[in-house]
Amino acid sequence: MAKIERKIYFDPEKAVDDWFKKEREYIVNRMKRLPSEDLSVYAEPRIRKLYHETYFLVSLGMHNASIVMCGVLLEALLKEVIFHKKNKELSDYVGERKADFGNAINFCKRERYVTRNEEEWLVYVKNEIRNKYLHSNVGSIAKGIVFEVWPIPHKDAKELLTVIQDIRSGKIKLPPPKLMTGDDFRPIADIAKGQIDTERSLPLFLEVERFVREMVKRHFEP
């Protein structure tokens, strides 16, 4: 069988120009919904860097990547708070041997670096968003999402195209739809997750962004 190769781009400069020209209006509108004020100068350099990376992923509509980065930003922030406080038990966290996200949340809760509501929100983000996206649990993310699907019997792609053309021309009638989930048909979960990512990425970042600013103000500013 002959090897088929496909290039992402042929001309990098043209590809970038074309992409930004096409997406410009979308990106501008996204950025208008984001905070225009930078983080406090007292924010740790690593947090500022991760914040900016996440900010621009959200701006560019890189939904899945920005959602993952929201979890990375939160985990890094809690570890920086722990380090900044130089807690007596910091030896457990040197080199971040034990400070996974869950441990960092529990530590900050116990030391009252976060409020009870913040701790509950962090646990929710960790379990229901961060972990599922980090481990690419598509079925879990899209669980319960129902689509109307029109099952069209066909043997191969060529026959499917013929059936679709016949339906469009009115030669044959479209069969009645069935309600299906990703458990019934894997591609449905992929489609559902894509819609969830699009709807979730910006609101999630705005929540994370507010939390980051509050934590920087509370723990890093003099």
N, C-alpha and C positions, 0 to 999 in steps of 0.2 A: 504494500500500500504506500502510495506517495505521501511524503511528509508535507503537511499543509502549515505554513507559517503565516501569522498575521501580525502586523506591526501596530503598536498603540499609536504611533505617529511617524511620519516621514520627515517632516520639517519642524523641529522643536519651536523655533521662533513663530512660525505661522500657526502652529497648533495652539500656542499660548495666546496669541493675539485673537485667533478665531474663538477660542473658548471664552476668554474674558469679554469679548464683544457680545457673544451670544448670551452670557450669563450676567452681564453688567447690571441690568435693571433689577434682577433678582437679588444680587449681592448688595446693591445699594439699599434696597428695601429692607433686607435683613439687618444691615448695619444700623439703619434708622431705629430699629427696635431694640438695639443693644445699648448699654451704657456708653457714653462718650468720654467719661472721666476715667483716667488710668488709676491703677491701684496706688495706695499710699506708698510714699518713698520708703516707709519703714517695713514694707513687706519684704520677706526674705527673697534673695535673687532667684532661687529655684522656684518659688511660688509664682513670682512675676513671670518667669519664662513659661511655666506650664499654663498659667492663666492666659497669656498672649497666644500660645499655640491653640488652646481650646477656643478662645474668642474667634480666631480667624477660621478655624474649622467650622464653627457654627455659622459664621458670615458666608462662607463659601458653599454652605449646604452639604457639607460632608457629614451627613446625619449620624451614621453608625459610628464613624471615627470620633465625632465630637461627644457622643454619649459615652463611649469608652473613656475618653480623656476626662470627662467630668468626674468619673470614679477615681482616675489616677490623681487628679488635682486634689480631691478631697482627702485621699489617703496621705498624699505628700504633705498637705497642710497640717493634718493632725500630728504627723511625725515631727514636723518642724516646731509645732507648739510644745510638744513633749520635750524636745531637745532644748528649746529656748528656755523652758522653765527649769531645766537642770534638776529634775526631780531626783530624789534619793535612789529611786529604783531605775534610774536611767541606764544603769549597767546592763539591764535586761534588753535595752533597746539599742545599745551601741552596735553599730554595723547593721542595725535593723534586723537582727537575727530573729527576734520574736514579734516584732511589730508589724504583723500583717494588719489589714484593714480592721478586722474584727477586734483584735487585741488593742489596737490603737483607740478604737471607739470606747471599749470598756475601760481602758486606762483613763481616758479623758473624762468619761462619765464619773468614775470613782473620785478623781481629783477635782471634779467640778470645773473643768475647763470648758465644758459645754453644758447647756441646760438640759432638763429632762426632755423637752420637746425637740431640741436639736438632736439629742441622742436617738430618740425614736425615729426621727426623719433620716438620720444617718444609717440606722439599721435597715430601714425600708429601702433606701437607695442601694445599700450594699447587697441585700438579698434579692430584691425584685428587679433591679436594673443592672448594677455594676457586674454582679456575678454572672447573670444570664448573658449579658453581652460579651463579657470577657471570655466566657467559655462557649460562645456562639450557640446557645440553646434556643435555636429558632423556634422549635415547637412549643417551648415553654413561654417564650415571649408572645407568640401569636395565638396562644391557647384560647379557645372559645370564640375566635373570630369566624363568622360564618359568611360564605359567599354563595351567590346563585351561580351554578355552573350548568352549562348546556353540554351534556355528554354526547359527542358525535362519534359514532363508530367508524373506525378506519383501520386499514392494515398498515399503511405507511404514510410518510409525509406527502407524497405525490397524491395519494387518494384523498387525504385530508384537505388539501388545497382544492381539489375538484369538488368535494362536498361543500366547502365554504363558498365557492363560486356559485354552485347550484342554489344554495340558500339565499345568497345575495340577489340572484337573478329571479328568485321566486319559483324556480323549477321544483324545489322540494321545500317543505316546511321545517322550520327550526323545531327540534324536539322540546318538550316541556323541561324547564330547569329543575335541578335538584339542589337542595341545600347541603353544602359540604364544608368541612373544616380541614385543617392541615393534617389531622389524623386520618382523614379519608384519602387525601391526595396531597402529597408532599409540596408540590409547587404552590399550592394555596397558602401554605404557611410562609413561604418566601415572599409572596405578594403582600400578605397581611403584615408581615414584619416591616416591609418597606414603607407601608402607609403609617404604621406605628412610629417608625423612626422619624419620618418627616414631621409628624405631629408632636413628637416628644422632644426633639433635640433642643429647640429654642427655649421652650418653657422650663425644661430641666436646667439648662445653663443659667437662666435668670435666677432660679432658686439657688443654685450652687454659687453664683456670683455674689448674691446678697450675703450668703453665709460666709464666703471668703472675706468679704469686706468687713463684716462684723467681727470675725475672728482676728483679723489683722489689727483692727482698732482696739479690740479687747486685750490682746496678748502681746502685740509688738510695738504699738505706738507708746511713747513716753507719757 
